[in-house]
Amino acid sequence: MLDFPRPKNYPYKEVFSFDGEIALMKGSYKDSKHESIGMRWMVGESPMGYPSTYGNPMWMVVPENLASFILEGIFEDIENLRKNIRDFQEFMDALELVRERVKKI
């Protein structure tokens, strides 16, 4: 079983998508009142993946417009990509979150 990092500054319920390299989750970064999509590469030059800070694995906050493209792309090809979805409800909640936010932009 792969261990995903759980930094205190970006708590989340579950990694909802993982294709063997890229992991996605929905969480609240630092003191944000709103949840955002976090992403990280679990493979890379370092065994801890990317990004990392001071030797600790971290998550990158994905800008909402980019998160929308990523999640909508997964949703459009859900038949082929369903195997990468670890928590379907969490994925759908994340998709709804970015859809609502992108409408407001």
N, C-alpha and C positions, 0 to 999 in steps of 0.2 A: 504494500500500500504506500502510495506516494504521500509525503507530508507537505502540505501547502503552508506557507508562512502565515502567521497570525500576529502581525505587529499591533501593538496597543493603540497606535494612532490611526488604524484603519480596520475597525472591527466589522466582521461580516458573518452571515449565517452559514453559507455553504458556497463552495466553488460550484457554479452551475454548469460550466462547460470546460472540458479539457480534451484536447485532441492528441495528447502525447507530447506536445511541445508548448502550446499556448493555453494558459488558464484564464478564465473570466469569472468575476464575482461581482456582487452588488453589496456595497457597504457605505459607511459614513466616515469620510476622511476628516481627521482631526476634530475640530469643533463645528463642522458643517451641520446645518439644520436639515440638509437634504442628502439623500443617498446618491451615490454615483457608481459608475462601472469602473472596476479595477481590472487591470490586465498585467500579466507577467509571463515571461518566457521561462520555462522550467529547465531548459537546456541552454548551453552557451559555453563561453570560454571558461567559466568558473562552474564548479559542481553545484553551486547554489542558484544558478540561473541569473536572470536579469529582470528588473533592476535590483541592485543591492547598494546599501549605504553603510559605510564603516564596517564591512564584513557581515552585515545582516541582510537577509533577503527581504525585499519590499514589494509593494504593489504600486503600479503607475495609475494615476487617475486619468481615465480616458475622457477627452473633451466630448461633450454631448453630441455634437454633430458627427464626430467620428464613431462614437459608440452606436449611434443610430445606424450608420452604414454597416458596421460589423454585425450587430444583432439582426437587422433586417436581412442581411446576406445569409446568415445562418437560417433564419426563418424561411426564406425563399427556397432553400435547398434542404429543407428539414428531412426529407426522405433519406437522403444520403448522409446527412450530418447528425441525425438523431442519436447515433451510437456515441457521439461525443458529449451529449447532454447528460450530465450526472444528476441533475435535479430539474425536471421539466417545469414544475410550477415556479421555481425560482427564476428559471430562464424567461418564462412568460411574464412574470412580475417585472423583471428587468426590462424586457421589451416594451411593456406598457409604460414604465417609468420614462424611458427615453422618448417614446412616441409623444407623451404628454409634454415633455420639456421642449422638444423640437418644435411643436406647434406654437409655443410661446415665443420662439425666437423670431 
